[in-house]
Amino acid sequence: KHYLHLRANVIFVQRRYRALTAVRTQAVVCTQSSYRSCKVQEDMQHRHRAA
């Protein structure tokens, strides 16, 4: 009985940790994507001005 309770708690903590890790990874990808998009637009504007 004690083992099952402990196991359930471990699984609960693991699920929350994995969900948090996935959200953090997604946030990093979103941030990188928006930053790169901004830099590309900036670069394109610079090239248009130079042309």
PyMOL commands that set and color helices and strands:
alter all, ss='L'
color gray80, all
select helices_A, chain A and resi 2-50
alter helices_A, ss='H'
color red, helices_A
deselect
rebuild
show_as cartoon
